[in-house]
Amino acid sequence: MKNSRFKDKVALITGSSRGIGSAIALKFAEAGADVVLNYRKQGGSSEAQGKKLCETIRGMGRRAFLIQADISQKESVRSLFAQAAEACGRLDFLVLNAARTPFKPLEKLLEREIRQLVDTNYIGNLFCIQEAVPQLAQQRGSIVFVSSLGSRFYNVSYPLGSMKAAMESVVRDCAEGLKAKRISVNAVCGGIVKTDSFKVLRQLWEELEFIPEDLFVEPEEIADVVLFLCSSDSRAICGQTIVVDHGFSNRLYQPMQKK
Ligand SMILES: NC(=O)c1ccc[n+]([C@@H]2O[C@H](COP(=O)([O-])OP(=O)(O)OC[C@H]3O[C@@H](n4cnc5c(N)ncnc54)[C@H](OP(=O)(O)O)[C@@H]3O)[C@@H](O)[C@H]2O)c1
């Protein structure tokens, strides 16, 4: 274990069977926290990856629990937080990381795709916040939302951006609304990370191949800032979204094409 700054604390990370969520879970475990992992799809490779991650974290001497739950379903979210409370007895940190999106223009989305987009990436996060607040209030805990540059920049195949923008606004509102309960609420806005969803995005976004390698972000770099926002070092930060993108968004005015 690298350090113990979060010893005896408990972090629940939605969508943490793979990708950025799993990196966040590992960082929490390295910092001494017990971890509740979550995924959506039963019986798939995500579940298998979640089980493996659970074993890895237990091997580090921390407690880890893997709970299947679809955050877009209220009853499923209730069950997730009830199971987590029973297993861990407390909750210090909620990381809203799960996301799911079709990669196509907003105007071409089918009705079920629009509903899934909003149900998972907006309503689902609100369900999680509502369930977590009573437990977080007992620990003066933290909520961190994982956003993306789609919240502020246009990409034709990224309807998730509009949900990220809405959630950054929720973060600001909740930070004020939950201040009296001593719960901190902030967000990390990640640049481009090479996870499974990146593999799909690269098929639709031709310019991706012109982006210099040093502008890509590692999952662990997002995770480091999530943990910072859960630590007392960030006590003066309230309702903010911190961009973690190696300066990618500073350079959008430059042409990406090779000459
Ligand atoms: N990749 C990037 O470039 C990038 C950049 C900035 C921000 N982000 C954000 O970072 C977060 C993680 O991204 P990622 O690329 O690591 O994602 P990913 O590899 O696609 O993994 C998504 C995770 O979320 C889970 N999930 C999806 N829908 C869910 C639901 N309804 N209920 C519970 N869990 C659900 C998935 O479980 P199943 O596999 O079971 O569905 C999986 O564990 C997302 O919020 C994403 O928008 C990503």
The ligand as an SDF file (V2000), in Angstrom:
LIG
                    3D

 48 52  0  0  0  0  0  0  0  0999 V2000
  -12.5930    7.7780  -22.2780 N   0  0  0  0  0  0  0  0  0  0  0  0
  -12.4690    9.0890  -22.3720 C   0  0  0  0  0  0  0  0  0  0  0  0
  -11.8010    9.6250  -23.2780 O   0  0  0  0  0  0  0  0  0  0  0  0
  -13.1100    9.9710  -21.3290 C   0  0  0  0  0  0  0  0  0  0  0  0
  -12.6930   11.2880  -21.2410 C   0  0  0  0  0  0  0  0  0  0  0  0
  -13.2500   12.1230  -20.2820 C   0  0  0  0  0  0  0  0  0  0  0  0
  -14.2290   11.6390  -19.4440 C   0  0  0  0  0  0  0  0  0  0  0  0
  -14.6450   10.3730  -19.5630 N   0  0  0  0  0  0  0  0  0  0  0  0
  -15.6930    9.9140  -18.6410 C   0  0  0  0  0  0  0  0  0  0  0  0
  -15.1170    9.0090  -17.7130 O   0  0  0  0  0  0  0  0  0  0  0  0
  -16.0890    8.0590  -17.3100 C   0  0  0  0  0  0  0  0  0  0  0  0
  -15.5670    6.6680  -17.5830 C   0  0  0  0  0  0  0  0  0  0  0  0
  -15.2680    6.5730  -18.9610 O   0  0  0  0  0  0  0  0  0  0  0  0
  -14.5960    5.2610  -19.5830 P   0  0  0  0  0  0  0  0  0  0  0  0
  -14.1220    5.6270  -20.9210 O   0  0  0  0  0  0  0  0  0  0  0  0
  -13.6720    4.6510  -18.5900 O   0  0  0  0  0  0  0  0  0  0  0  0
  -15.9190    4.3350  -19.7450 O   0  0  0  0  0  0  0  0  0  0  0  0
  -16.0520    2.8310  -20.1840 P   0  0  0  0  0  0  0  0  0  0  0  0
  -14.7240    2.1880  -20.4070 O   0  0  0  0  0  0  0  0  0  0  0  0
  -17.0640    2.8260  -21.2780 O   0  0  0  0  0  0  0  0  0  0  0  0
  -16.7060    2.1550  -18.8640 O   0  0  0  0  0  0  0  0  0  0  0  0
  -17.9530    2.5950  -18.4510 C   0  0  0  0  0  0  0  0  0  0  0  0
  -18.2820    1.9590  -17.1240 C   0  0  0  0  0  0  0  0  0  0  0  0
  -19.5720    2.4580  -16.7100 O   0  0  0  0  0  0  0  0  0  0  0  0
  -20.4470    1.3650  -16.4960 C   0  0  0  0  0  0  0  0  0  0  0  0
  -21.8080    1.7380  -16.7860 N   0  0  0  0  0  0  0  0  0  0  0  0
  -22.3440    2.1780  -17.9640 C   0  0  0  0  0  0  0  0  0  0  0  0
  -23.6550    2.4030  -17.8270 N   0  0  0  0  0  0  0  0  0  0  0  0
  -23.9550    2.1160  -16.5440 C   0  0  0  0  0  0  0  0  0  0  0  0
  -25.1410    2.1340  -15.7890 C   0  0  0  0  0  0  0  0  0  0  0  0
  -26.3160    2.4920  -16.3380 N   0  0  0  0  0  0  0  0  0  0  0  0
  -25.1040    1.7580  -14.4830 N   0  0  0  0  0  0  0  0  0  0  0  0
  -23.9320    1.3810  -13.9110 C   0  0  0  0  0  0  0  0  0  0  0  0
  -22.7660    1.3390  -14.5750 N   0  0  0  0  0  0  0  0  0  0  0  0
  -22.7880    1.6930  -15.8770 C   0  0  0  0  0  0  0  0  0  0  0  0
  -19.9220    0.2630  -17.3870 C   0  0  0  0  0  0  0  0  0  0  0  0
  -20.4060   -1.0070  -16.9650 O   0  0  0  0  0  0  0  0  0  0  0  0
  -20.8460   -2.0850  -18.1110 P   0  0  0  0  0  0  0  0  0  0  0  0
  -19.5930   -2.3960  -18.8670 O   0  0  0  0  0  0  0  0  0  0  0  0
  -21.3890   -3.2210  -17.3170 O   0  0  0  0  0  0  0  0  0  0  0  0
  -21.8810   -1.3960  -18.9700 O   0  0  0  0  0  0  0  0  0  0  0  0
  -18.4100    0.4550  -17.1780 C   0  0  0  0  0  0  0  0  0  0  0  0
  -18.0210   -0.1000  -15.9540 O   0  0  0  0  0  0  0  0  0  0  0  0
  -17.3590    8.4010  -18.0890 C   0  0  0  0  0  0  0  0  0  0  0  0
  -18.1690    9.2350  -17.3050 O   0  0  0  0  0  0  0  0  0  0  0  0
  -16.8230    9.1500  -19.2950 C   0  0  0  0  0  0  0  0  0  0  0  0
  -17.7750   10.0000  -19.8710 O   0  0  0  0  0  0  0  0  0  0  0  0
  -14.1110    9.5050  -20.4760 C   0  0  0  0  0  0  0  0  0  0  0  0
  1  2  1  0
  2  3  2  0
  2  4  1  0
  4  5  1  0
  4 48  2  0
  5  6  2  0
  6  7  1  0
  7  8  2  0
  8  9  1  0
  8 48  1  0
  9 10  1  0
  9 46  1  0
 10 11  1  0
 11 12  1  0
 11 44  1  0
 12 13  1  0
 13 14  1  0
 14 15  2  0
 14 16  1  0
 14 17  1  0
 17 18  1  0
 18 19  2  0
 18 20  1  0
 18 21  1  0
 21 22  1  0
 22 23  1  0
 23 24  1  0
 23 42  1  0
 24 25  1  0
 25 26  1  0
 25 36  1  0
 26 27  1  0
 26 35  1  0
 27 28  2  0
 28 29  1  0
 29 30  1  0
 29 35  2  0
 30 31  1  0
 30 32  2  0
 32 33  1  0
 33 34  2  0
 34 35  1  0
 36 37  1  0
 36 42  1  0
 37 38  1  0
 38 39  2  0
 38 40  1  0
 38 41  1  0
 42 43  1  0
 44 45  1  0
 44 46  1  0
 46 47  1  0
M  CHG  2   8   1  16  -1
M  END
$$$$
